[in-house]
Amino acid sequence: MGSRMKNLVWAAVVAVLLAVGGIGLAGALQGVDLGAAARGSAAGPTAAPSAPPGSGAATSAPAAPAPTASPARSLSRFDPSASAAENLGLFTRTLEGAARSASSSSVDAATLTGALAAAGFAPSAMQRSADQTSANLQAPVLTVSVRVGGDCLMGQFVRSDASISTEVAAPVAQGTCLIGRQPKA
């Protein structure tokens, strides 16, 4: 795919993220290597800009994010003494169960955070995106996070295919996991 096409794809991804609301420009651009687009073919024909962490944004790049290593033990409840990586499996299973519990059009951020709270994650450590866009439309992607120590467990639910993606990420400069206003978890 040519450099111009990549720039158009990224512009569309950023526009969708901004339209969803609750993500702000800094969050939409977090992790995007804008220098790669400027370098063009100098980066090589197979190089593609990285997707914003946890964005769930679909791109035409064939490479998928590297999966996080599975912890040696499988937790059945949140363990505050364990690392974010050790709690990631439980976080992922909990969100997947919540997403399967209802039709994709009826899943909202409260469904996801409620399931996380039932699994022992502290509601005071959670953030979530808005259920509706600024245009009062149903958000196509819902993002939830839980702060665990110095890391963030990030999860996204994509309505179009009812998929869940999760990762461990560093908090943003403000010390929170998400940027922008979030409804109370």
C-alpha positions as CSV (number, residue, x, y, z in Angstrom):
1,M,0.0,0.0,0.0
2,G,1.4,3.4,-0.9
3,S,2.4,6.1,1.5
4,R,-0.5,8.3,0.5
5,M,-3.0,5.4,1.1
6,K,-1.5,4.7,4.5
7,N,-1.9,8.4,5.5
8,L,-5.6,8.3,4.3
9,V,-6.2,5.1,6.3
10,W,-4.7,6.6,9.4
11,A,-6.6,9.9,8.9
12,A,-9.8,7.8,8.7
13,V,-8.9,5.9,11.9
14,V,-8.2,9.1,13.8
15,A,-11.5,10.6,12.6
16,V,-13.5,7.6,13.8
17,L,-11.7,7.6,17.2
18,L,-12.4,11.3,17.6
19,A,-16.1,10.8,16.6
20,V,-16.5,8.0,19.2
21,G,-15.8,10.4,21.9
22,G,-14.1,9.9,25.2
23,I,-10.7,9.4,23.5
24,G,-9.3,12.9,22.7
25,L,-6.7,13.6,20.1
26,A,-3.7,12.7,22.3
27,G,-5.3,9.3,23.0
28,A,-6.1,8.7,19.3
29,L,-2.5,9.4,18.4
30,Q,-0.8,7.7,21.3
31,G,1.7,5.2,19.9
32,V,1.3,6.3,16.3
33,D,4.7,6.6,14.6
34,L,4.0,9.7,12.5
35,G,7.7,9.7,11.4
36,A,7.2,6.4,9.5
37,A,4.7,8.0,7.2
38,A,7.0,11.0,6.6
39,R,10.0,8.7,5.9
40,G,7.8,6.9,3.3
41,S,9.8,4.3,1.3
42,A,12.9,4.9,3.3
43,A,11.3,2.7,6.0
44,G,10.9,-0.1,3.5
45,P,7.8,-1.4,1.6
46,T,6.6,-3.6,4.4
47,A,6.8,-1.0,7.2
48,A,3.5,0.2,8.5
49,P,2.7,2.7,11.3
50,S,1.8,1.1,14.6
51,A,-1.8,1.2,15.7
52,P,-2.6,3.2,18.8
53,P,-2.4,0.9,21.8
54,G,-5.7,-0.6,22.6
55,S,-7.4,1.2,19.8
56,G,-8.9,-1.8,18.2
57,A,-8.6,0.1,15.0
58,A,-8.5,-2.1,11.9
59,T,-5.8,-1.5,9.4
60,S,-4.7,-3.3,6.3
61,A,-1.3,-4.1,7.8
62,P,-1.0,-7.9,8.1
63,A,0.9,-7.9,11.4
64,A,-1.2,-8.3,14.5
65,P,-0.1,-7.1,18.0
66,A,2.2,-9.6,19.7
67,P,0.2,-11.5,22.3
68,T,1.1,-10.9,25.9
69,A,2.8,-13.9,27.5
70,S,0.4,-16.1,29.5
71,P,1.0,-16.0,33.2
72,A,2.1,-19.2,34.8
73,R,-1.1,-19.4,36.9
74,S,-4.7,-18.8,36.0
75,L,-6.5,-16.5,38.4
76,S,-10.2,-17.0,39.2
77,R,-10.5,-13.7,41.0
78,F,-8.5,-10.4,40.8
79,D,-5.3,-10.6,42.8
80,P,-4.1,-7.1,43.9
81,S,-0.7,-8.5,44.9
82,A,-0.2,-9.9,41.3
83,S,1.1,-7.9,38.4
84,A,-1.1,-6.5,35.6
85,A,0.3,-9.2,33.3
86,E,-0.7,-11.9,35.8
87,N,-4.2,-10.5,36.0
88,L,-4.6,-10.1,32.2
89,G,-6.0,-13.6,31.6
90,L,-8.8,-13.1,34.1
91,F,-9.4,-9.6,32.7
92,T,-9.7,-11.0,29.2
93,R,-11.9,-13.9,30.2
94,T,-14.2,-11.6,32.2
95,L,-14.7,-9.2,29.3
96,E,-15.3,-12.1,26.9
97,G,-17.9,-13.5,29.2
98,A,-19.6,-10.2,29.6
99,A,-19.6,-9.6,25.8
100,R,-21.3,-13.1,25.2
101,S,-23.9,-12.4,27.9
102,A,-26.0,-10.2,25.7
103,S,-26.3,-9.2,22.0
104,S,-23.6,-6.9,20.8
105,S,-26.0,-4.0,20.4
106,S,-27.0,-4.2,24.0
107,V,-23.6,-4.4,25.6
108,D,-22.6,-1.2,27.2
109,A,-19.6,0.0,29.2
110,A,-21.5,-0.6,32.5
111,T,-22.0,-4.3,31.4
112,L,-18.2,-4.6,31.0
113,T,-17.2,-2.8,34.2
114,G,-19.9,-4.6,36.2
115,A,-18.5,-7.9,35.2
116,L,-15.0,-6.8,36.1
117,A,-16.2,-5.6,39.5
118,A,-17.9,-9.0,40.1
119,A,-14.5,-10.7,39.3
120,G,-12.9,-8.6,42.1
121,F,-11.5,-5.7,40.2
122,A,-11.8,-2.4,42.1
123,P,-14.4,0.0,40.6
124,S,-12.3,2.9,41.9
125,A,-9.4,1.8,39.6
126,M,-11.6,1.5,36.5
127,Q,-12.3,3.9,33.7
128,R,-14.5,3.5,30.7
129,S,-15.4,5.2,27.4
130,A,-18.8,6.7,26.7
131,D,-21.6,4.4,25.3
132,Q,-22.6,7.1,22.8
133,T,-20.7,9.3,20.4
134,S,-20.9,13.1,20.6
135,A,-23.5,12.7,17.7
136,N,-25.7,10.6,20.1
137,L,-25.0,7.4,18.1
138,Q,-24.1,4.1,19.7
139,A,-20.3,3.9,20.1
140,P,-18.9,1.3,17.8
141,V,-16.1,0.5,20.2
142,L,-16.2,0.5,24.0
143,T,-13.0,0.8,26.0
144,V,-12.5,-0.1,29.7
145,S,-9.4,0.0,31.8
146,V,-8.3,-1.0,35.3
147,R,-5.3,0.5,36.9
148,V,-3.2,-2.3,38.5
149,G,-0.1,-0.9,40.3
150,G,1.9,1.1,37.7
151,D,0.2,-0.5,34.7
152,C,-3.2,-0.4,33.0
153,L,-5.2,-3.4,31.9
154,M,-6.9,-2.1,28.7
155,G,-9.9,-3.8,27.0
156,Q,-11.9,-3.0,24.0
157,F,-15.2,-4.4,22.8
158,V,-15.9,-4.0,19.1
159,R,-19.6,-4.0,18.3
160,S,-19.4,-5.0,14.6
161,D,-18.0,-8.4,15.4
162,A,-18.5,-8.6,19.2
163,S,-14.8,-9.1,19.7
164,I,-12.7,-8.3,22.7
165,S,-9.1,-7.3,22.6
166,T,-7.0,-6.7,25.7
167,E,-3.4,-5.6,26.6
168,V,-1.3,-4.3,29.4
169,A,-0.3,-0.7,28.8
170,A,1.5,2.1,30.5
171,P,-0.7,4.9,31.9
172,V,-0.7,8.2,30.1
173,A,1.2,11.2,31.3
174,Q,-1.6,12.2,33.7
175,G,-1.4,8.9,35.4
176,T,-4.8,7.7,34.1
177,C,-5.4,4.8,31.7
178,L,-7.7,6.7,29.4
179,I,-7.7,10.2,28.1
180,G,-10.8,12.5,28.2
181,R,-13.9,12.4,30.3
182,Q,-15.2,9.1,31.3
183,P,-18.5,8.2,32.9
184,K,-18.2,6.8,36.4
185,A,-17.3,3.1,36.3
